[in-house]
Amino acid sequence: MRLKFLLPISCSLMIVGLHGAAVAKAVVQPVSANEIKLDPEIRHGKLANGFTYYIRRNVRPAKRVEMRLVVKAGTMQQDRDQVEYAHLVEHIVANHVAGDLGTIWEWVQGWGGKIGTDFNAETSDDRTIYRLSLPSDQPELFAQALGIQRGWAQGAVLSVKDTARERKAVLAEILGSRNRQSRIMDQVAPEITSYYDTWDERQASIQRSDDAPVLRYYRDWYRPDTQAIIIVGDIDPMAVEAMVRKTFGNLPRGVGKRSPTVRPAPIPVRDRFRIITDPEQKEVQLRQIIASRGAEATGYQGLRSEIVTQLLERMYVDRELRLRDTFDPVQARSAQDTDVTSFSGRYSGGVRTTQSHFTLHPDRMREGVDAGLAVRRAVQVEGFQQVELDRARQLLGRDLLSEQLPLEERPLTSGSMVLAITDHFVKASPFQSWGDYERTHRQILASITLADINKAAREAWKGTNRELLLLAPPKLLASMPSEAIIRAWMNEAEQRPAVAYVPRVSADTLKTNVELPAYAGNLLVTRFEELGLTRVVIPENGVTIILKPDRDLSKRDIRGGQIHIAATRPMGAEAWSGNAYLNARQAGNLAYLGGVGGLSPFDYARLRIERGIWTSPGVDELETQYLAGAPRKELDMLMQLTHAHFTQVQRSEDAFRLNSRQLRDHFNKLGEKSPQKILADRVWEVSSRHSADRPKLDASNFDTLDYDMALGYYQQMMGNAGQFLFVVQGRFDPADITPTLVKYLSKLPSSGPAEIFGRKRPFQLRHDAVKETVYAGGDENASVILKIAGPVAVRREDEKKTRAFNNIMRARLHDRLREKENGTYSVQFGASMSRSAGEFSVSVSFDCKAVDVDRMVAAAIDELRKLRENGPTAAEVAKAMQLDATYLATLDDDIYFWPGRLSTRYVEESGADSAFEPVQYDQVTIESIKALAEKLIDPTKIQQYVRLPEAMRK
């Protein structure tokens, strides 16, 4: 459906760059205990037709604007004959209202926007949101966006054709969501809230052909008095307000009169036990869920109640985590679900829950239950201690008030603001100015007493709807204890005397055994202005450091105030084969077991939680990598740990025994692999040339791990720091942090990087055609992966052309498979090249109904073939270049981009300056894309991997 704009929108009102314009600001009032005021910098109003708007200027980030059209209706407003129709209406409205500009997909990509990032739509239980994020310095583009939002508000025509098409798209999305977690939720959630629709109900409803309920939902809820537009960014609020009034002021009031307020879900009085299982359930877990009525935090007291709950949860979980501070824990660690207690669970219909999750060893179930309930018993009888509250208050305050960030970076970015304002519109949740927010939260945190916390802890377990759930793999059901036995365990535990709790000493007291003098040599420092890089080479050991501070400080700090270190060595476990490869591959994990720098693994866990310090050494197939991060004030401690990771191996037989036991528990679990995992494993086995020599850790080989062998390989891979490129990112002045970095990195052992320069690998991938089918899963969905690989001469100058090729192919496959074939919700496509191996890889993947596999595969191959034979259009190339411009402008938004990019270039250029300078890319043309497609797409070498449901096995 393509709609014309319903009214002309003037572009004469400039909306950005008015940094000198006088924008009226109200005086911030003191915080009141009885009222929390809306941020006075928001221009907020309601038009005569009931339509609401919120407009605020915010220059974080600069030259960007966030727009949200919010409908105060979601799945809770559905009638029983409208299950999944809120979602269906969202699809119809969002995808087809860009008017004369084409479809929304064409319009967004036409100005370089990304689907999913700069445009998206979502439906939840109480709202539907249509999202745009775009440059704010293009008035015509903003005017178009406002017109599109107007169309979303009340411009769609729900034709039979569009409804039928989007039913298929929604169905594909539903089918793709079928997994263990959704099946477990289908067994649990309907007993907690009446507003939960199961997967089967959603699937059955969306496949009906009756459109009358769809139209009724749209007419009931898409009306001005249930809608708001929220605009936050680098704009002139007064000018934008005038545009909003003109654009939305003449929206018809609509025929619907229903209130979006729904009746609360009933809370039954019961205490019930159930056993729940699933083919993919691998763990034994005892859950207790206590449901009660829960009001939203709409004022000062509501906000205070929420903060009390957050403090309680932190304090309670800290005690539960103490159960793991041993090499013989009586509870298992979950790899599938959360395994700590939550006091803040929420379900649709105003239901609040307290949930405890005990993950249990099948042969030590009672011990695990006793340990978990002992924590609860001690809290209920003796309560928490003041030292626990003080520490939790300090940590929660740090997180709520962004205290790890500089003062100027603490206020919200535009994206965070629109989320909070949306909550204000839908739920009347408070949204204050940053100054008021900070004062209110400091006031509330200071006012909460130990008595408040202990009272909340006692009341949290008093709900009337009590569910006791035992989750277990199907093959263990027969050996599970009965309800009577489990309740007897729990009753006995409740009668035992409470065990006095001894709080842990603060992690602030933890220190390493690393003491080194300051560096006294002469560094080789080079500045690369175009990319904003500083290279520091330590002459004594040849270690190279690249410092890349953030340049656009108006953007959100994606590292949350931390400095991140990524050290990469372009050689991994590939040098070994068989059992040696297996041990080398696990070397990073095993070297980490015993702790680091004189600290135990339990101390280290506390460093992460309480001080935000983390490190992660790892050995992959083709590289060795060390990742780490910490707040700026903890940089010295982080570097002590970094030095220890490269120079010390802290051996612990107890830790290795625990790891072996955990691996045994993991691989002996009786649940089935997920269908996606089964397919991925088979693709790896068939498509990799070296899969036989490079085994994956599994049930057949985990007990062959040799602790000493793995630690030896770890020392070998980490023993030459000169083979690593250390990339440091964050918000810092290179001159400020270089002395701390060099103090520790200059003392690392190194013989230089020469061995890694110019290194070539053998081919890694299979290059011929193949067809493989695996059978797994019990639903009607299938998964498809198409691959092509082969030799290629890789030039760095071809990168831009490859990115354009990717953009064009993704758009074509989306248009063909989703829009025309209506057979899938999303398609993934990627083409990449390895310079070290001299080969390329092309991959297409999607889910679809099993009955549609042949048709969808043929359509995908047809699109690949057409690009190879005919090349792209000029319009496609232009659109791809727009997307590429956006990509280049947002590289700093990806935490992992620069470490990967720079370490690869460092090796390719043998450490020369050219590795850190911009690449001069070849021009992208119709002819160059066609030539690349001819090189990468050979229909005779397509590898086809398909997963079909188990029921289709002949």
N, C-alpha and C positions, 0 to 999 in steps of 0.2 A: 504494500500500500504506500502510495506517495501522496503527500498532502501539500497543498500550497499553504504558505503562511496566512494566518487568518486576519492579519492587519499589517500594514507597512510599519517598519521600525526605523526611526531616525538614527543615522550614524553620526549626526552632528555633535552629539554629546561626548566629548573626549572622556575616557575613563581611566587613563593611566598616566603616570609621569607627573602628577600634580603634587610633587613633594613640597612645593612652596605654597600650595593653596591652603587657605584657612578653613579647616574642617572643625566645626563646633564640637567641643568636648564638654560633657557635664562634669561638675565637681564630684569627685569620688567621696561618698559618705562613709562614716565609720561603720564597722561591722555591727549589726544588731543581732542579738540572740533570738529575736522573734521574726526576722525577715532577712532573706538573702536576695539582694537586688540584681536584676539583669545588668550585664556589662553596659555602662552608660555610653560607650562608644558605638554601640549597635544602633543603627537606624531601624526602628522596628515599627510596624504598623499593620493595620487591617483595613482592607478596602471595603467599599460599600457592599460588595457581593460576598464578603466573608473571607476573601483570599488574604493570607498572611505573608508578610515578607520580613526578612532579617538581612541587613546589609552592614558590613563592617570592613573598614580598611585595615589591612595587615600586610606588611612588606616582608614577611618571612614565609615563603621566598619572594624575592623581588620579581616584578614583571610576570606574575602568574595570578590566576584567579580560579577559585573553586566555586562551582555552582551545583546546587542540589535542588531538585524538585521533589518534595516529600509529600506523599499521600498518607494521611493518618489512618491507614487501613492495611491489613495484611491477612494472614491465614486465620486469625481469630475472628475476623469479620465475615468469614465464609459461612453460608448456610450449608446444611448437610448434603445438598445436591451440588455443592460448589467446591468440593475437595480438590485442591491443587489449582483452582481457577484464579486465585489471586496471582499466582506465579504465571499462569497462562496469559492473563491480561497484561502483566508486566512485559512479557516477551512480545506480544503483539504491538503494544504501545511503543516500546523502546526501539524496536528494530525497524520500524517502518513509518517514521513521521518526519523525515528530513526534507520533505516537500520537493521543490524544484531543484534542490541541491543533490538529489538522489537519495539512496538509502543512508541510514545513519553510518553504516560501515564505510561507504564511499566518502561521505563528508568528513568523518574523523580522519581517515587516512589521507585525504586530500590536503589537509594542512599539516600533516606530519604527526598526528596524534596516534596513540597506541590504544588498540582495543583492549579493554580490561584494566588499563591504567588511566587513560584520559577519558574514556567512556565506559560506563558500566551501569547495570541496573540490578537491584536485588530486592527480594521479598522476604520479610521475616514475619514474626507472629503479629506485630502491631503496626507495621509500616511497610511502605514500598518506596524505594529511593531510586531516582534517576540522576546519575552523576556525570558531570563534565568537569574536566580540568584543562585549562587552555592558557595560551599567552594572553596577558592583559593589555599589551601595547598594540593590539590590532583592532581598532574600533569596529570595523566591518565584521570581523570574525565574532566579536562579542555580540554584536547585534544579531547575527545569524544564530548564535547559541541561545540567546534569549528567546528568539522566535521558535526554536526547536523545543525549548522548555515549555513554551506556551502551548505548542502542539501536544506535548506529553500530558499537560494538565487537562486538556479537553479538546483535542483535535483528532483523535483516532476514530476511524470507522472500522468496526470489527466485522469485516466481510467473512463470508463462509470460506473463501479461498485462504485468506490470511489465518483464520482460526484453525483450519485444517493443517496448514503448513506448520504453524507454531505448536500445535498439539504434538506433532512428530518431534520437533526440537526439544520440547519439554520432556517428552517420553524418553528421548535419548539421554537427557540429563539425569532423569530418574534412574534409568537402567545403569548408568555409570556410577551411581551412588550406592549400589547394592554391595555391601561388604559385611564383614563380621560385626563391626561396630553398629551399623544400621540395623542388622538383624537382632542384636542384643537390645538396642534401644526399643525396637518394636515389641519386645517382650516385657520391657520395664516401664517405659514412659506412659502407656495408656492407663496404667494403674495409679499414676501420680496426678495426671491432669487429663481432663476430658477434651482438651483442645489439641491433643496430639493425634496426627493422622499417620497410620502405618504405611510402609512402603507398598504393600498390596493394595490398600485403599487408594493411595495416590495414583498408582499405575492403572488400576481399574477405572478410576474416574476420568483420567486424561484420555483414555481410549474411547470414551463415549462420543457419540456424534451429536448430542443435543447441545445446541449453542445458546438456547434461551437462558440457562443459568449464567453463562459467561457474560452475556449482554446485561443481565440484571445486576451482576456484581459491578460491572463498569459504571452503569447508570446510578447505582446506589452510592458509590464511594468516590468516583472521580468528579468531584464538585468543589467549587472554590472554598467552602467553609471547612473542608477537611484537608486542604492543601496549603503548602507554604513553599516559597522559594527562598533559599539561603545562599547568599553571595558574599564571599570573603576573599579578599586579595588586595593586590596593589591597584586600587581603583579610587575614583572620586565618589564617595558615598552619595552625595547630593545629586550628582548627575545620574548615577545608576538608579537612585530612587525614582527620579522622574521617568526614566525609561521603564522601570517595573510598573509604575502606576499606569503608564500609557499602554503597556503590553497586556497587563492582566486585568485592568480595571473594567473592561467590558465582557469578561467571561460571564456567560449565563449562570444563574444561580444553580441550575440543575434541578432535576425532578426528585432526587433522593432526599429523604428527611430523616433517615435513621441516624442515631447517635453511634459513633464508633466505640463508645464505652460498652464493654461486654460484661456479662455476669461472671463473677469469680468462679473458678472451677470448684466443685464441691470437694470438701476434705472429709472422707469417710472416717469412721472410728473403727479401726481394726488393727490387728497385730498378726501378720501373715508371713508364712515361710514358703518359699518357692525354690525349686532347683531349675537353673537355666543353663542351656548348653547351645553349642553351635559347632558345625563341622570344623571351623577354624579356631575354636577356642582351645588354647594351649595351656592355660594356667588354672589353678584352683584359687578361687578368690571368694571371700565372705564379705558381702556388702550389707550394711545396715543403712536404710534410707528412711528418714523421719521427715514427713511432709507437714507443713503448717501454712497458715495464711501469712503472706508477706506483702507489706505495703511498700510502694516506691518511696525513695528518699526525695521528698519534694520541698523540704524546708530545712531550717537549721537543725531541728531535732532529728529529722530523717537522715540528714548527712552525718550527724554525730553517731547515730545508730549504725550506719554503714562503716564508719571508721572504727567503732568498737569491734564490729565483726571482723574487719581486716586485721586488727591487732590480735584478737583472739585466735584467728586462724594461724597467724605467724607463730604465736607462742605455742600453740598446740602442736603444730607440725614440727617445730624445733625439737620438742620432746619426742615425737615419733621418730625423727631422724636419728636420735640417740640410739635407737634399737639397732641401727646399722653400724655403729661404731665398734665393731667387733669382727674378727675373722671367722666367727661362727654364728651368724645372725639366725635367729629362730624364725624370722619372716623372710620370704623371698622378695626379690625386686621384680616388679612387673615390667615386661617389655611390650605389653599390649594396652595397659590402662594406667590411670593414676593409682597410686597406692598410698595416699595419705588422706587425712580427714579434711573435709571441706564444710564450712558453715555458711557458705554464700551461694549455694546452688539455687537456680531459679528455673521454673518451668512456666509455660504459658498459663494464663488465667490467674495470676497472682499467687502462685504456689512457690513457697520457699522451702529448701531442704537442707538438712544436715546429713552428710553422708560419710560413713567410715568405710574404708576399703582395706581389708587385710589380704595380702597375697601370701599364700601358704605353701609350704612344702607338703606334698601329699603324705609323706611319712612322718610329719611333725605338725600336723594340723592343730592339735590341742595346744602345743607350746606356742604356736603363732597367735592363736586366739587369746590365750592367757596374757601374752606380752602386750598385745594391742589393748586389751581391756584394762590391764594394769595402769596404762597411761591415763585412760579415762577415769578410772577409780581414784587415782591420786589427785586429779584435777577436781573431781566432784567432791571429794572429802576434804582435802587440804587446801585446794585452790592453788593459784599461781603465786609466785613470789615477786616482790617489787623489782628485783634486779632483772627479771625476765621482762617485765613491762617496760622498764627503762630502755632495755636494749631493743625491744620490738618497736618502741616509739621512735627511737633514733633511726632505725632502718626504714620504717614506713615513712617517716618524715623526709628522709633522703629521697625516697622514690616519689612520693606525692608532690614534693616541692622541687624536684629536679636539682637537688643540691649538688650533684656531681657536675653540673654545668656552670659555666660562668654566668653572672647575673644577667647579662644582656641576652643570653640565649635561653633563659628559662621560660619566658612567655611562649604560648602555643604557636605552632605554625598554622597556616590557613587550613590545611587538611584536618588537623586535630580540632580546630575551632568549629568547622562545619559539623563534625560528628557530635560535639558537645551541644551545639545549638539545635541539632536535630533532636537530641534527647530532651532538650528544653521544650521544643514544640510538641513532641509526641507525649512525653510523660511529665512535663512540668519540672524536670530535673533542674537544679540550679546551674546557671552559667554566669560567673562573675568576671569582672576585670581581673587581670593577674594580681594586682595589688590587693584587691578584696579577697580573692581566692587564697592568697598566701596568708593574709591576716586571719581569715576564718579558719583555715586548716591548722595554723599554729595555735590558735585559741582553743580549738576543739581537742587537738592532741594534748595540750597542756592540762585540759580540764578533766580528762578521763582518768579515773582512779582505779586502783586494784580491785576495789569493791565492784565497780562497774563491769570489769572483765570477768570476775568470778561469778557474778550474777548472770551475765550473758552465757557463760559456759554451762551453768546449771540449767538454764531455760532452753538451751539449744537442743536438748534431748527429750523435750516434753511434748512433741507433736502427737496427734492422735492417729495419723495414718502411718503405720510402721510396717516397713517391708524388710524382711530378712531374706537375702538372696544368696544362694550358693551357686557360683558359676564353676563349671567343670567341663573338661573334654568329654565327648561322648563315651570314649573307651574307659573312662574312670568312674562313670556314674554308678556302676554296680558296687564299687568299693567305697563310695562316699558315706559318711555318717548320716544317720537319720536326723530329722528335725528334733526329736526328743533328746538325742545325744548332744547335739549342738546347743540346744537351749539349756541343757543341764550344765554344760561347760560354762556358758555365759552366766548362769545363776550362781554357780560356785565362785566364779571370778568376782562377781559383784559383792559377794559376802566376805571376801578376804580382806584383811587389814590393808589400808593404803600404804604403799612403800614411799618413804620420804624421798623427795627429789632433790638432787644436788646440782644446781645450775653449773653450766660450763663457764670457764673463764673466758672473757671476751677474746675474739680472734685478733683484736688489736695487739695482744701481747705476743703473738706468734712471730718468730724470727727464724731465718735460715742460718746455715753454717758457712755461708759464703761471705768472706771478707777480703776485699781487694783494694789496692791503692788506686788513686786517680791516675789517669793516663797522662804521661808526660812527654809524648812524642809529637811529631809534626804530621798532621793529617793532610791528605790530598783532597781538597774540596772543590767541586765544580758545580756551578749553577746552570740549569737548563730552563731558561725563562718561559719558553713557549708552552711547555707541559707543567710548569710549576714544580720542578724537581730539583732536589739538591743531592748530589752524589758525594759520599764520604768514603774514601778508601783508607784503610789502616795499613801503612807500609810494612809494619812488623810482621803481619800474618796474612796480608792480602784480602782480608774480609772487606766486602763492599756493602755499603748501606745506602739505600735510596730513601730519602725523606720526602713524603708527599703530603704536605699539609692541605687541608680544605681551603679552597680559594673563595667560594661563595658562602659567606657566613650568614647570609639571609635564609639559607635553606636549613631544614631540620638536620640536626646532627645525627646521622644514621648510626653512629657508634655510641650514642648516649653519653657523651662526655669522656669516652675512653680513648686511649691510644692503643692502636692495634699493630701487632707485628706479624708479618708473614714471611718466613724464611723457607725458600724452596730450592731443592737440589734436584736437577732433572734426571735423576736415576733412582729407581726404586728396587723392588724385589725381583725385577726381570732378570737380573744377573744369575739367579739361581733357578733350579727346577725341582719338581717333585717335593719331597718332604722338606728340603732346604728352603725352597720357595715359600712353603707354608709357614715355616718358622720365621723367615725374614719378613713376610707379609704381616705377621702378628707382632713383630718386634716392638713397634711403638706402643702398642697396648700393654705388652708384658713388662716393658721397661718402666712403665708408668705406675705399675701396681703397688710397688713398695713405698711410694711417696717420692719426694724430691727435696733436695737441699736440707736434709736433716729433719724434714717434716714428715709425719705419717700421712697416709692417704686420707685419714679422717680429719687431720688438721687442714689438709689441702682443700677438702670439701668445704670447710668453714671459711677459708680464705675467699672462695668463690661466692658464697652466700653473703657473708658479712662485709667483706672488703671489696668485692667485685673483681678479684684477681683470678685469672684463669689461664691455663696453658694446655696445649694439646699437640703432642708429637704424634706423627702418623707416617706409616710406610704404605704407599700405594703400589700398584703394579709398576708404574712408570716414573714415579717421583717419590722423594722423601720430603715431608713438609713439617714445619713447626709453626703453629699458630698460637698467639697469646694476646692478652689484652688486660688493661687495668685503667682505673681513673688516673688522671695526670699526677695526682699527689702520691700515687702508689708506684710510680715508674721505677724507682730504685729497687723496691721489693720485686717488681716484675723482672727486672734485669738480673737480680740475684737468682731467681728461679730459672731464667733463661740460661744463664751460665751453668747452673747445676744440671739442666737437661742435657747439655752438650758434653759435660765433663764427668758427671757422676752417674753411676747406675746403683740405685739403692735396692739391693736384693732382699726379698722377704719370702721365705718358704711358706709362711702362713698365708700371705697374699696370693701366692701361686696356687696353693691348695684350694683357697676360696674361689679363685678364678676357674680352676678346673672343675670344681663342683658346680659352679654356675653354668659353665658350658655344658656339662653333662645334663643338668636340669633342663637347659634350653633345648638341646638336641634330642633329649628323650621325651620331650613333651609330645603328647599323643594327638594334638590337633593337626589338621591338615594345613599344608601351605596354601596361601592365597592363590587364586587362579593367576593373578598378575605375576606373582613371584615364580610360579611354575613356568609361565611363558618366558619371563626374563631369563631364567636359568637356561632354558633350552636355546634361546637365541644366543646367549654367550657361548654355550658349548659348540654350536654349529658355526657361528660367524667368526669366532676367534681362531687364528691359526695356532695359537699356543695354549689353548684351554687344557689340553691333556697334560702339558708340562707345568701349568700354573693352576693347581687345584684350589678350589674354594674351601674354606673351613666348613665342615659339615659333620653329620653324625658318624661318618665312616672314618674320619681322620683326626678329630679334635684331640683324642687321647695320645696322639703322636707328637704333640707339642713338647719341645725340650726347652726348659727354662734357660739353661746355660747357653745352648746353641742360639736361641733368639736374642739373648742379651749380648752375645758376641757379635751377631749381625748388626744389632743396634749401634754398638760402639764403632763398628766398621763404617756404617753409613753416616753417623754423626761425628766421626772423628776428624773430618777435614772440613772445618767451617768455611774455608775458602770456596768450597763448591756450592755453598748456599748464597743466594742473593737475599739480603734482609731488606724488606720493604716496610717502612713505618708510615702509618697513616693516622690522621686525627686532626685536632685543632690545636696547633702549637706553632711556636717560632722555632725553626730548626736550630738556631743558635742556642736556645734555652735547653733543649733536651740532648743535643749531641754529646756533651761531656758525660752524661749518665750512660748513654748507649755505649760510647767508646770505652768507658771504664771497664765494662764487663766483656764486650765483644773483642777487645784487643787482647784479652788473655785466653781466648779460645785456641785450641790446637788447629793448625792449618798448614797445608803444603801448597796452597794456591789452587786456582780454578782451571788450570790448563786442561785437565782430563775431560772436562765437560764441554769444552769449546769444539764446535765442528763435529760433534758426535752424531753418527748416523745409526738408525735402527733398521732392523729387517722389517719387512711387511708384517703388520699386526693382524690384518683382516683377511677374510676369505673374499676372493674376487669373482667367483663364478656364481651362476644361478643355482637356486635351491628352493625346494618347497617343503615346508615342515608344518604339520598339524599336531597340536596337543589337545587333549581333552581334559578339562578341569572346570569345576564350578557347577552349581546346580540351577542357575537362572537361565534365561533365554538370551543373554547377552554374549557377544563374541568380542575378541580383541584381535586387531590386525597390526602387524609391523611389516613394512616393506623396506628393504635395504638394497643399496647398490654401493659397491666399493671397487676401487681399482687404483692403479698407479697414476701419478700426476706430478708434473714439475711445479712446485709451489713457489710463487713469488709473493713477497710481502706487498708489492704494489697492486696485487689482484684482490686485496681484502675488500675494498669498497665494492668491487664488482660482485664478489661472493655474497656480501650482505644484501645487495640489490636483488640478486638471484633468489636469495632466501625470502625477501619481502614479497617479491612477485609470486613465487610459488605458493607461499602461505595464503596469499589473498585468493589465488585461483582455486586452491584446494578447499578453502573455506566456502567460497561461492558455489563450487560444484557439489561438494559432499554434504554441506549443511543446507544451503539455500535451495539448490536445484534438486538434489537427490533426496533431501530431507531424511537422511539416514543416520546422522550422527550429530552430537552437540558441538564437539570441537575436534579439530585436527591439529596434530603437531607435525611440523616439518623442519628439517635442519640439514644443511650441507656444511661440512667442515673439511679442513685439510691439515695434514700433519707434514710439516717440512722435514722433520727428522726422519720420518719413515718414508716420505715421498709418496703418500697415498691419500685418497679422499674417501669420504663416507657420506652418503645421502640416506636419509631416513624419513619415512612417513609412518605415522601411527594414529590409530583412532579406534573407538569402540562402536559397535553397531549391533543390531539384532542378528542372530545367527543366520536367519533365513535371507538376510540381505548381504551376506559376506561377498558372494561372487559379484553381485551388481556393484557394490561399493569398491571392491578391489579393481574391477574393470574401469570404473569411473576415475579412480585415482591414477591408474596407469595411463589412461587416455589423456589426462591433464599433463602428466610428465612428458608424454610423447609429443603433444601439441606444442609445448614450449621448445622442445628440442627441434622440431621440424619447422615451426613458423616463427619462433622468437617472440619477444614481447611487443606490445604496442608502445607508441610514444607516451601515451597517457600512463601506462603502467610504469615506465621508466621514471617519469616525472614524479609519480606518487611514491615510488620506491626511494627516490632521492629526498623527498620531504621526510619520509620516515627515517632515513639515514641521518638527516640533519638533527632530528629529535634525539636519535640514539647517541650521536656524538655529544650533544649538549647535556646528556644525562649520565655520562659515564661515571661521574663521581658519586652517583646514587647507588652504585653497586659496590658493596664492600669488597667483593672478591675480584673485581675486574683488574685493577691495577697490579696487584701482586702476580696474577697469572700472566697478564700482558707483558709486564716488565721483565719477569724472569725468563719468559720465552724469548723475548728480543735480546736479552743479555747473552743468552747462549748462542742464538743465531748469528749475532754480530760479534761474537768472541770478545765481549766486554767493551767494545769500542763505543765512542761517544754517540754514534748513530743509533745505538740501541735506545737512547733516551731523548731522541729528537723526533719531531713529527714525520710521518711517512708521506711521501709524495705519491699519492695514488694515481693509477691510470684512470683516464676518463671513462665514464660509464655510458655506453651507447646501446642502441637496439642490437647492433651487430656484435658488440662484445658480449652481451648477455646470451645471445643465440649461440655464439661460439663456445661459451662456458657450458651452456646446456648440452651442446653436442658432446662436450668432453665428459660431463658428469652423468648424463642420463643415457644409459645403454639398455633399452628394454629387454635385450637378450640376456642380461646379467642380473635381473631382478631376483632378489632373495625374498621369498614370501613366507612369513610366519603367521600362523593363525591359531588362536585358541578358541575351541568350540566347547559348548556345555558337555559335561560328562554323559548326559543322556543320549547324545548323538553318536557316541562311539558304537561302531558296528560290531 
